[in-house]
Amino acid sequence: MRMKFNKSSQLVLVSAVSLLAAGLVTACSTLTVDFVYVTSALAAGPNSYGEVDVFEINSESGRMRQIPTSPFPSGGRNPVAEAVSADNTNLYVVNRDDNSIVQFVIGNDGKLYPQNTVNTPGVFPMAVNVTGSYLYVADTYQPLPTCSTAAPCSGSIAVFPIQKDDSLAAPLINASLSAKYWPLILPANSTDVLKPTAITTAGSGAYVYVTAVDTTGGGGYIFGFSTNSDGTLTPLNGGVPFAAGTNPSSIAADPSGSYVYVTDFAKAQVLTFQLNSGMLSPFGSPAVSGNGPAAIVVDAKGKFAYVANSQDSNLTGYTINNGVLSSLGTYTTGSQPVAIGVDPSLNEYLYTANFLGNSVNGFQINATDGTLLNSQFSPSKADAQLTAVAAIPHGSQKK
């Protein structure tokens, strides 16, 4: 039997389908709790420019799924770090091989729109942090005519004011040098080459900390700075850095600004420092991690910390009790996780960027004990050689 539809029936059917489609779009939009931005250092094309994969996180299952137009060009070669503006409307991507920071406006649908590009004062930027109206970037080398990859020198930090349109103004001037950067120098051995590895802020931006490795004499350090009212920096402890293990690889502060945590890549452990008026002092015993801890994150409530162990292809979770880390378990990831983050909307999902795995793992955080469960369909495929993660909240979900 062949069924026929008259025009009015067709209109009713089309209207019903349209309403269903609209409902599905609205539901999908509502269920997207975060957009996660993952940089890829190796992309297709003759210039091997980097890309940014954009994932949406489902608020009910934690599933990570690339948005339809992902990935987006990173605006340069070898993107290695990224940060989000305080109002969650802009993404800043650091392209190491071009010494550049690219500002992207983030659309309501998570898409990226390139706006402006600035060059960092030094050479080979490798870490970035945004707090309030300032962007802090660590360069591998200072901008000295005698400095090159063949003749390396110590690194430096620069401060970019963020303007009202979220573009970056010119770097602030270090009055002591009449230059646009603050050098990372070991006063006791000023010729040693200090290589920065990570950067963070604490105390709502009152303090800036940069981890570095002494590639000449060995040992790890944390350089501390206090921030002045005009955004410029004043070295803490008379410019003498704080000792920090053998090879500090990442750093994070707890939300209260009372503790700072540093991973030691060589020793497979996490160091804890207590913060007092910007000064850091070792606190408690180091917590054991996996091999090659490459990144650390503390959740928004300061209850849990998670470390990506690059050489073991897993992550370690910790509870935090009065600053003390206690291991709560180890969880398998893709190959060589090098970056880790927690969703900023619900503080409920965690994700890792896996450099060799070309994938992103998603986990759901148990709010009571911090244990992890794999998110739906995790891991998610991404581009090659992932290097960094950043995220913004989406929708009206509350923590």
C-alpha positions as CSV (number, residue, x, y, z in Angstrom):
1,M,0.0,0.0,0.0
2,R,1.4,3.4,-1.0
3,M,0.8,6.3,1.3
4,K,0.2,9.8,0.0
5,F,0.6,13.1,1.8
6,N,-1.2,16.2,0.8
7,K,0.5,19.6,1.2
8,S,-1.0,20.4,4.6
9,S,0.2,17.0,5.9
10,Q,3.7,17.8,4.5
11,L,3.7,21.1,6.3
12,V,2.8,19.5,9.6
13,L,5.5,16.9,9.1
14,V,8.1,19.5,8.2
15,S,7.1,21.7,11.2
16,A,7.4,18.7,13.6
17,V,10.8,17.8,12.2
18,S,12.0,21.4,12.5
19,L,10.8,21.6,16.1
20,L,12.5,18.4,16.9
21,A,15.7,19.6,15.4
22,A,15.5,22.9,17.2
23,G,14.9,21.0,20.4
24,L,17.9,18.8,19.9
25,V,20.1,21.9,19.1
26,T,18.9,23.6,22.3
27,A,19.4,20.5,24.4
28,C,22.9,20.0,23.0
29,S,23.8,23.6,23.7
30,T,22.4,23.3,27.2
31,L,24.3,20.1,27.9
32,T,27.6,21.6,26.9
33,V,29.2,22.5,30.2
34,D,32.7,23.6,29.0
35,F,34.7,24.1,25.9
36,V,38.2,22.7,26.1
37,Y,41.1,24.0,23.9
38,V,44.0,21.6,23.2
39,T,47.0,22.8,21.2
40,S,48.7,20.5,18.7
41,A,52.3,21.2,17.8
42,L,52.3,19.2,14.6
43,A,49.7,19.9,12.0
44,A,49.2,19.1,8.4
45,G,50.6,21.4,5.6
46,P,54.0,22.4,4.3
47,N,54.7,24.8,7.2
48,S,53.6,22.4,10.0
49,Y,51.8,25.3,11.7
50,G,50.1,24.3,14.9
51,E,46.4,23.8,15.5
52,V,43.9,24.1,18.3
53,D,41.4,21.3,18.8
54,V,38.2,22.4,20.4
55,F,36.1,19.9,22.5
56,E,32.7,20.4,24.1
57,I,32.1,18.6,27.4
58,N,28.7,17.0,28.1
59,S,27.5,18.0,31.5
60,E,25.8,14.7,32.2
61,S,28.3,12.1,30.9
62,G,31.5,14.1,30.6
63,R,31.9,13.0,27.0
64,M,34.4,15.1,25.1
65,R,33.5,15.7,21.4
66,Q,35.2,18.0,18.9
67,I,32.9,20.8,17.7
68,P,32.1,20.5,13.9
69,T,34.6,23.2,12.7
70,S,37.5,22.0,14.9
71,P,40.5,22.2,14.6
72,F,41.6,25.8,14.2
73,P,45.0,27.2,13.1
74,S,47.1,28.3,16.1
75,G,48.5,31.3,14.2
76,G,52.1,30.0,14.4
77,R,54.5,27.2,14.7
78,N,54.8,24.8,17.7
79,P,52.1,26.1,20.1
80,V,53.2,25.0,23.6
81,A,51.1,26.9,26.1
82,E,47.7,28.7,26.3
83,A,45.6,30.7,28.8
84,V,42.1,32.2,29.0
85,S,41.2,35.8,29.7
86,A,39.6,36.5,33.1
87,D,36.2,37.0,31.5
88,N,36.5,33.7,29.5
89,T,35.9,35.4,26.2
90,N,39.5,35.2,24.8
91,L,42.1,32.5,24.3
92,Y,45.9,33.3,24.2
93,V,48.0,30.8,22.4
94,V,51.8,30.8,22.7
95,N,53.7,29.7,19.5
96,R,57.2,28.9,20.6
97,D,59.0,28.9,17.2
98,D,57.6,32.2,16.2
99,N,58.1,33.9,19.6
100,S,54.5,35.0,19.4
101,I,51.2,35.1,21.4
102,V,48.0,35.0,19.4
103,Q,44.8,36.4,20.8
104,F,41.6,34.6,19.8
105,V,38.0,35.8,20.5
106,I,35.9,32.8,21.6
107,G,32.4,32.6,20.1
108,N,29.3,31.5,21.9
109,D,29.7,28.2,20.1
110,G,33.3,27.7,21.1
111,K,34.8,28.7,17.8
112,L,38.0,30.7,17.6
113,Y,38.5,34.0,15.8
114,P,42.1,35.3,15.6
115,Q,42.4,39.0,16.5
116,N,46.0,40.1,17.3
117,T,49.5,38.8,17.4
118,V,52.3,40.1,19.6
119,N,55.9,39.0,20.0
120,T,57.4,38.2,23.3
121,P,60.4,40.1,24.5
122,G,62.6,37.0,24.8
123,V,63.2,34.0,22.7
124,F,61.2,30.7,22.6
125,P,58.2,31.4,25.0
126,M,57.2,28.2,26.8
127,A,54.8,29.0,29.6
128,V,52.0,31.5,30.1
129,N,49.5,32.6,32.9
130,V,46.7,35.1,33.0
131,T,45.5,36.6,36.2
132,G,43.2,39.6,36.3
133,S,44.3,42.2,33.8
134,Y,47.8,40.9,33.2
135,L,49.4,38.1,31.1
136,Y,52.7,36.6,32.3
137,V,54.9,34.8,29.9
138,A,58.2,32.9,30.5
139,D,60.8,33.0,27.6
140,T,63.5,30.3,27.4
141,Y,66.2,32.9,26.6
142,Q,66.6,36.6,27.4
143,P,66.7,39.0,24.4
144,L,70.5,39.4,24.4
145,P,72.6,39.7,21.2
146,T,75.0,37.1,22.6
147,C,72.3,34.5,23.3
148,S,71.2,31.8,20.8
149,T,70.5,28.1,20.7
150,A,74.2,27.5,20.1
151,A,75.1,29.8,23.0
152,P,72.1,29.7,25.4
153,C,71.5,32.2,28.2
154,S,69.1,32.2,31.1
155,G,65.4,32.8,30.6
156,S,63.2,35.7,31.5
157,I,59.6,36.7,32.4
158,A,57.5,39.5,30.8
159,V,54.3,41.1,31.7
160,F,51.6,42.2,29.2
161,P,48.8,44.4,30.3
162,I,45.4,43.1,29.0
163,Q,43.4,46.0,27.5
164,K,39.6,46.5,27.6
165,D,39.2,44.6,24.3
166,D,41.3,41.8,25.7
167,S,44.2,42.6,23.3
168,L,47.7,42.7,24.7
169,A,49.4,46.1,25.3
170,A,53.2,46.5,25.0
171,P,55.2,44.6,27.7
172,L,55.8,46.5,30.9
173,I,59.3,48.0,31.5
174,N,61.6,46.7,34.2
175,A,63.0,50.0,35.5
176,S,66.2,48.4,36.9
177,L,67.2,47.3,33.3
178,S,65.2,49.8,31.2
179,A,64.0,46.6,29.4
180,K,60.8,44.8,28.8
181,Y,61.6,41.7,30.9
182,W,62.8,40.4,34.2
183,P,65.8,38.0,34.0
184,L,66.0,34.7,35.8
185,I,69.5,34.8,37.3
186,L,71.1,32.8,40.1
187,P,73.0,35.5,42.1
188,A,75.5,33.0,43.5
189,N,76.4,31.8,40.0
190,S,75.3,34.5,37.6
191,T,76.8,32.7,34.5
192,D,74.7,29.6,35.0
193,V,72.0,29.0,32.4
194,L,68.5,28.9,34.1
195,K,65.9,27.3,31.9
196,P,62.3,28.2,32.9
197,T,59.8,25.3,32.9
198,A,56.4,26.6,34.2
199,I,54.7,29.7,35.6
200,T,51.8,30.4,38.0
201,T,50.4,33.1,40.3
202,A,49.1,33.0,43.9
203,G,47.3,35.2,46.3
204,S,44.8,36.5,43.6
205,G,47.8,37.6,41.5
206,A,49.8,39.2,44.3
207,Y,52.7,36.9,43.6
208,V,54.2,35.3,40.5
209,Y,56.3,32.1,40.5
210,V,58.5,30.6,37.8
211,T,60.1,27.2,38.0
212,A,63.5,26.8,36.4
213,V,66.3,24.3,36.0
214,D,70.0,25.1,36.3
215,T,71.3,23.5,33.1
216,T,74.9,24.5,34.1
217,G,75.3,23.5,37.7
218,G,72.2,21.3,38.2
219,G,69.3,21.7,40.5
220,G,65.9,23.3,40.4
221,Y,64.6,26.6,41.6
222,I,61.4,28.8,42.0
223,F,61.8,32.4,41.2
224,G,59.3,34.5,43.1
225,F,58.0,38.0,42.4
226,S,55.5,40.3,44.0
227,T,53.3,42.4,41.8
228,N,53.1,46.2,42.1
229,S,50.1,48.4,41.6
230,D,51.2,49.2,38.1
231,G,51.7,45.6,37.2
232,T,55.5,45.6,37.3
233,L,57.4,43.0,39.3
234,T,59.7,43.1,42.3
235,P,61.9,40.0,42.9
236,L,61.2,38.3,46.2
237,N,63.9,37.2,48.7
238,G,66.3,39.7,47.2
239,G,66.3,38.0,43.9
240,V,67.5,34.7,45.3
241,P,65.3,31.8,44.1
242,F,63.9,29.1,46.3
243,A,65.5,25.6,46.0
244,A,63.0,23.2,44.3
245,G,64.3,19.7,43.8
246,T,66.2,18.5,40.8
247,N,64.1,19.2,37.7
248,P,60.9,21.1,38.5
249,S,58.5,20.6,35.6
250,S,55.2,22.2,36.6
251,I,53.7,24.4,39.4
252,A,50.3,25.1,40.8
253,A,48.9,27.1,43.8
254,D,45.9,26.1,45.9
255,P,42.9,28.5,45.7
256,S,43.5,29.9,49.2
257,G,47.0,31.0,48.2
258,S,48.5,29.1,51.2
259,Y,50.4,26.4,49.3
260,V,52.3,25.9,46.1
261,Y,52.9,22.5,44.6
262,V,55.8,21.7,42.2
263,T,56.4,18.4,40.3
264,D,60.0,17.1,40.1
265,F,60.4,15.4,36.8
266,A,63.6,13.6,37.7
267,K,62.7,12.5,41.2
268,A,59.1,11.4,40.4
269,Q,57.6,13.4,43.3
270,V,55.6,16.5,44.2
271,L,57.1,19.1,46.5
272,T,54.9,21.2,48.7
273,F,55.7,24.8,49.8
274,Q,53.9,26.9,52.3
275,L,53.4,30.5,51.2
276,N,53.8,33.4,53.7
277,S,53.8,37.0,52.4
278,G,55.1,35.6,49.1
279,M,58.0,33.7,50.7
280,L,58.1,29.9,50.1
281,S,59.3,27.3,52.6
282,P,59.3,23.5,52.2
283,F,56.3,21.9,53.8
284,G,56.0,18.3,54.8
285,S,57.5,15.4,52.9
286,P,57.4,15.1,49.1
287,A,54.5,13.1,47.7
288,V,55.3,10.2,45.4
289,S,54.1,10.5,41.8
290,G,54.6,8.4,38.7
291,N,57.6,8.7,36.4
292,G,58.1,11.9,34.6
293,P,55.5,14.1,36.2
294,A,54.9,16.8,33.6
295,A,51.8,18.7,34.8
296,I,49.8,19.4,37.9
297,V,46.4,20.9,38.6
298,V,44.5,21.7,41.8
299,D,40.7,21.6,41.7
300,A,38.8,24.9,42.3
301,K,37.8,23.9,45.9
302,G,41.4,23.0,46.9
303,K,40.3,19.5,47.9
304,F,42.2,17.4,45.3
305,A,45.3,17.6,43.1
306,Y,46.1,15.6,40.0
307,V,49.5,15.0,38.3
308,A,50.1,13.8,34.7
309,N,52.9,11.2,34.7
310,S,54.3,11.4,31.1
311,Q,56.6,8.4,31.3
312,D,54.1,6.1,32.8
313,S,51.1,7.2,30.7
314,N,48.9,7.7,33.7
315,L,47.9,10.2,36.3
316,T,48.0,10.3,40.0
317,G,45.3,11.8,42.2
318,Y,45.8,13.2,45.7
319,T,43.6,14.5,48.4
320,I,44.6,17.8,50.1
321,N,44.3,18.2,53.8
322,N,45.9,21.3,55.3
323,G,48.3,21.4,52.5
324,V,49.3,17.7,52.8
325,L,49.0,15.5,49.7
326,S,47.8,11.9,50.1
327,S,47.6,9.6,47.1
328,L,44.2,8.3,46.2
329,G,45.0,6.3,43.1
330,T,46.6,6.0,39.7
331,Y,44.6,6.1,36.4
332,T,45.6,5.1,32.9
333,T,45.7,7.8,30.2
334,G,46.8,7.8,26.6
335,S,50.5,7.8,25.8
336,Q,52.6,10.5,27.4
337,P,50.2,12.9,29.0
338,V,51.8,16.4,29.2
339,A,49.0,18.7,30.2
340,I,46.0,18.4,32.6
341,G,43.0,20.5,33.5
342,V,39.7,20.5,35.5
343,D,36.5,21.8,34.0
344,P,35.8,25.4,35.2
345,S,32.0,25.1,35.3
346,L,31.2,22.2,37.6
347,N,34.6,21.3,38.9
348,E,33.5,17.8,38.0
349,Y,35.5,16.7,35.0
350,L,39.2,16.3,34.4
351,Y,41.1,15.9,31.1
352,T,44.6,15.2,30.0
353,A,46.4,16.0,26.7
354,N,48.5,13.1,25.5
355,F,51.5,14.1,23.4
356,L,52.3,10.7,21.8
357,G,48.8,9.3,22.1
358,N,47.3,12.1,19.9
359,S,44.3,11.9,22.2
360,V,42.5,13.6,25.1
361,N,41.4,11.5,28.1
362,G,38.3,12.6,30.1
363,F,37.5,11.6,33.7
364,Q,34.7,12.3,36.1
365,I,35.8,13.4,39.6
366,N,34.0,12.0,42.6
367,A,33.1,15.1,44.6
368,T,33.4,13.2,47.9
369,D,36.7,11.4,47.7
370,G,38.3,12.7,44.4
371,T,38.5,9.3,42.7
372,L,38.1,9.2,39.0
373,L,35.9,7.4,36.5
374,N,36.4,7.4,32.7
375,S,34.1,9.7,30.9
376,Q,31.8,8.3,28.2
377,F,33.8,7.3,25.1
378,S,37.1,8.4,26.5
379,P,39.7,8.9,25.1
380,S,38.9,11.3,22.2
381,K,41.0,11.5,19.1
382,A,42.9,14.7,18.5
383,D,45.7,16.0,16.3
384,A,49.4,15.0,16.6
385,Q,51.7,16.0,19.5
386,L,49.3,17.7,21.9
387,T,51.0,20.2,24.3
388,A,48.6,22.2,26.4
389,V,45.0,22.5,27.6
390,A,42.8,25.4,28.6
391,A,39.0,25.6,29.1
392,I,36.1,28.0,29.6
393,P,32.7,27.5,31.2
394,H,29.6,27.4,29.0
395,G,25.9,27.7,29.9
396,S,24.4,28.4,33.3
397,Q,25.7,25.5,35.3
398,K,26.8,26.3,38.8
399,K,29.6,24.8,40.9
